[in-house]
Amino acid sequence: MKNNFNRKIKLLRVVTQAEVVPWHLGNFIERSKNDYELFIVGNGVSRYKDQYPYVTFIDNEIVRKTSVFYDIKALLKLVFICIRIRPEIIHSIMPKAGLLSPIAGLFSFVPIRIHTFTGQVWATKKGFSRKFYRLIDKLIFKVATICLTDSQSQSNFLAENGFLVKGAPIQYLGKGSLSGVNLDVFDLDIVKEKNVLRSELGIDENDFVYVFLARKSIVKGIKELIESFAKVAYLPNVKLLFIGPDESDGYLDGLLAENKQISNKIISLGIVKNHEKYLAISDVLCLPSSSEGFGTIVIEAAALEVPSIGFDIVGLSDSIENKYSGLLVPLKDTDKFSEAMIMLYKDKEYLNELKINARERVIKYFSADAIYSFQNEFYKSLLK
């Protein structure tokens, strides 16, 4: 979809970590060539310059954790980048990028400064920590010229906590999601070849596979996942495909040691390429996260007819339509989570119903083409 301008829009996207480029910006990048002169700034993002040769990638050491020295250094570099590029729009995702980006844009006179909230660090915290991180989000909210969220429940949660735009919740595009699902990649044809990869991983053709595909961290629910799977592992022919980088600082090793009786049913992998193939060989996605944005992995799995089980929290309550495309259970309730796992294992008819509904919902609301159209029209509306 081409824009109505006689030139390309000069757009600067800012992220904290490079990994989010293919995950959350990839679908936009692939469709942006005719509409945008696109620049992407973040920690180590230049690794994607060959993959997307029509995009200008600029490395800037933006660190996740609070560090006065590195944060000021990254902010100053971002200011100079803005002065050199002169973007019409600067748009950030992720908390640290969201803090630095609108401030740098303000100092360098970028007229349109956008931040998309994709989950609140403070949502699950208490006391001073909650107040501090909420204050950071308030600062972002004030300095950005416009804010978005990636889901309706995210907007409602922020509204309940005082983040209002002229008395209304923050805007979100379409039905939510940062970039939608590329249906050419997440295509059911790859499901037909699933037994090849299953065989390579030691998974039998008749095995029922639960998959976790996320950062292996406390906030993503590794404790609840292992505890829930331990209650399910007695079932014949069940496996847990456990995928993602270990960010638990040793906590996961202890957790697995405590549950070594189920270790023969867990297939643990780090970062994988072509993660759609791993989703395609699975039956149910398990995401017991306590803090989540929209849940891109949920709709990617859904596109391959893999329904999800998650906690009923902000973000996941939008990506999972309860009892239609998956199941939502109360936060931290491993009994209910394991019950949901067992139900989908035993009730094949209900599982098949969820599978069909999940894919149809993605096609209707979350295709990458539809989400790109929403984003493109949104940017153009701001420049009119």
N, C-alpha and C positions, 0 to 999 in steps of 0.2 A: 504494500500500500504506500504510494508516494504522497509526500506532503504537498500542500498547496502553495508553498513558497518557491521562489525562483532559485533558491540556493539551499544548500544543506544547513540544517540547524547545528550549531556548535554546542555539543553536549559533553560535560565532564561528569563521569560517574566515579564516586569514591567509595572504596570498600576497605575493611580492615585487613582481612586475610585473603590471599590469592585464591584459596580453594573455592570461594563463593562465586568466582567468575564463571566457570562452566555450570555450576549448580543453579545459580540464581540470575545470572545475566546472559548465559549462553543463548537462550532462545531469542532474546531481544537483539543480541549482537548479530546473529545469523540473518535477521530480517531488517537490519538497520542501514545497510550499505548505501541504499539510494536516498535515504532520508536524513542521515546524520553524519557530521564529522565528529567521530566519537573518540574520546580520550578516557582511559581508565587508569586511576591512580590507586595504589595500595601496596601492601607489603609483599614483594616478590611477584607482582602481577606480570612482569615481563616474560615469565616462563611461557605465556600463551601467545607471544607475538607471532610465532610461525603458524599457529593454529588459526589465528584471526589476523592476517596480514594487513587488512584494511583498517585496523584499529591501532591507535597510538597508545601504547602501554608505558606508564611511568612508575618506576618503583619509588616507594616512600615508606620508610620503616615506621608503620603505625602499629603499636603493640596493644594487645588486648588489655593487659593489666595496667593499673594506674602507675605512671612513671613521669614525674615532673620533667626530668631532663629530656627523655625521648618524646614526650607529648609536645613540649615546646619546640623541639627540633623538627618534628613532623609538621607542626602547625606552620612554622616559618617557611619550610619547603613548599607546603601546599599554597601558601600566600604567593610565593614567587612563581609557582606553576600557573596559578590563576592570572597573575599579571602578564605572564608570557603568552598564555593561550587566549585569554579574554573570552571565556565561554559565555554563552547567553544563559545557560542553565547549568547549575551544579547540583547534583543529586546523589545523596548518600544512603547507604544501608549499613547496618551493624552499629552498635552503640558508640564505639570510639570514633569511627569515621563520622558518625552523626554529630558528635561533639565538635570535632575539628573542622569539618567541611563547611557548615554555615558560618562559623567564625571567620575562617579564611576567606569565604566568599564575601562577607561583610567588609573586611579590611581591604579587599581588592575590588570592591564595587561591582561584584557580580549581581545583576538585577534580580535573578530568580534563583532562590536557594531552597531546595526541596530535601526533606528527609523522610524516609519511610520507616516507621516503627514496625519491627518484626518480632516483638516479644520484649517484655520488660525484665531486666535483671533484678529489679527490686520486688517483683511480684511475689516471690517466695521467701523474701528476707524479712527480718524483724529489727526493731530498734533503730540504732544509729545508721546501720548499713542500709536499711530500707529508705530512711530519710535522705541519706547522701545520694544514692543512685536515682531516687525519684527527683531530687533537685537537679541532677545532671540532665535528666530528660526534660525537666521544665525549662532549663536553659536552652536546650536544643529547640524546644517548642517556641521559645520567644525569639531566638535569633534567625531561625529559618523563616522564609517568607511564606512557605506553605508546607504542611505536613500531610502525610498519607499514612495509612496502616495497610497491612496485607490481608485483613479479614474484618468482618462485621463484629465478631466478638471482641477483637482487639480494640476496635473503636469504642464499643460499649464499655469495656473495662476502663479504658483511659478516661472516658466521659465521667464515669462514676468516681474517678479520682481527680477530677478538676481540669482535665484537658478538653476544653471546649472551644469551638470556633464559632463565634457569634451565637453562643448558646446551644450549638448543635455538636454531635460527635464528629470526630475527624473523618474526612472522606476516605473511602477505599474504592478501588476500580473494579467494575464488574461484580463478580461474586467473591473476589479475593484472589490471592496467589500473586507471587512476584513475577513469574514469567510463563506460567502455564506448562503444558506438556506437549512435547513434539511428538505428534502421533505417528510420524514417519519412523521414529526411532523406537517408541514404545508401542510396537505393532504386534498383534497377536501371532504373526507368522513365526516370531522367534520362540514362541511357546512350543511350537511343533518340534523344535530341536532340543527340548529341555533335557531329554534323557542322556544326551552326550555330555553336557556339563555335569549333570548329576553323577554320572559314572566316574568322571574325573575327580569329583569331590568325595567319592565313596558313599554316595546316597543311592539307595535302591529305587527302582522304578515305582514301587508301591509305598515308599516312605511318605509320611505326612510331614511337610516341612514348614516350621515357623521361621520367619526371618526377622532379624533386627539389623537395620542398616542406618547407622548414625555414628556420631562420636561416642566412644565408650567412656562415658562420664557419669558422675552421680546425677547431674541434672537431667540427663537423657534417660535415667531410670535403670541403670545396669543392676542395681540391687534388687529392684522390684521384678526385673526381667528374670534374673537367675532364681529368685525365690518362687516366682510363679511357675517357671518351667520345671523346677524341682517337684512341684505338685502335680505335674502333667507327665513327667518322664516315665511313669509306670506304664503308660499306654504303649501297646505294641507299635513298632514302626514309626515312632516320632523322632524328629531331629530338629535341632535349633541351629540355623545358619546365622552365625554371630559375626557381623561385618562392621568394620570401622576402625579408625585409629584409637589406640588406648591413651586416653587423656585423664586417667584416674589417679596418677601419681602413686601407683602400687596398690591402690584399694582393690582393684579388680583381681589381682593375684590372690589376695587374701580371701576374697569372696569365692573364687573358684576352688580354693583349697578347702574351704568349709563345705563345699558341695561337690567334692570329687567323685561321689557316687554317680553323678550324671555326666561326668566328663566325656564318656564314650559316646554320648548322644549330642555333643556340642561340636560343631565345626567352626572354628574361630579363624577369621581372616582379617587382615588389615585393610588398607585402602585398596579398592579394586577398580580396574578400568571397566567400562561398559557395564555399569551396575544394573542396567536393565535386564541383562542376561541372568543375573542372580535373583532378581525379582521374579523373572519368568519361570524359574524352576521351583518357586515357593508356592505355598498354599495360603498362608495368612501372614500379614505383616504385623509385628508386635512393636508398639512404640509407647512404652510406659513413661513418657517424659513428664516432668513436673513443670516445665516451662518451655513453651514452644511458640514459634511463629505460626504461619498458616499451616505448615506441614507439607512441603513440596513432595517429599518422598511418599506421602499418603496417596496423592493423586497420580503420581507416576506408577505406583503399584496398582492402583485402581484401573489405570489404562490397560494393564495386562491381566485384568480380572483377578486381582489379588486384593481381597478386602482387608481392612485393618481393625486392630483392637487398640484402643488408646484410653488414656484417662480423660475424663470430662473436664477439660481445661480450656482456657482462652486459646484460640488458634485451632486446636484439634477439633473443637466442636463445630468448626466451619468446614474443615477438609474431610472430616468423617460425618456423614449424615447417619445418626444413630439408628440402628435396626433397618437401614436401607442400603448403605454402602459399607457398613462395618458396625462395630459395637463400641460404645463408650461406657466406662465404668468409673465409680468414684475414685478420686485422687488417692494414690498410695494404697489402695485396697487390693492386696495381692490375692486374697481369696476370690473376690469377684473377677479379677483379671484371669486367674487360672480357670475359673468356672466358664468364662467366655471362651478360652482356648479349648477346653474340653468339649463344649457345646458344638463349636464349629468342626471339631474332629469327628464327633459322633453323628451330627445331623447334616448329612451330605446334601439333602434337598435344600435346606436353608442356606447352606454354604454356597451352593450353586446359584441361588436366588440373589445373594449378596454380590457374587462375582459379576453377574450380568448387570445388576443395577449400578455397580461401581463404575464399570466402563462406560455405560450409557451416560452417567452423570458427568464424567470427564469430557466426553464428546460434546455434550450440551453446553457446558459452562467453562471448561478449563483448557481448551486447546491453545497451543502457543500462538496460533494465528489470531485468535480472538483476543487474547491478553495483549498481544502487540498492538492490535488495533485500538484497544482502550488506552494504552500508554501513549501511542502516537497522537491520538486526538487530544489527550490531556495536555501534552507538551505544546501542541499547536494552539490550544485554547489560551494558554498562558502568554503566548507571544503576540496574540492579536491585539 
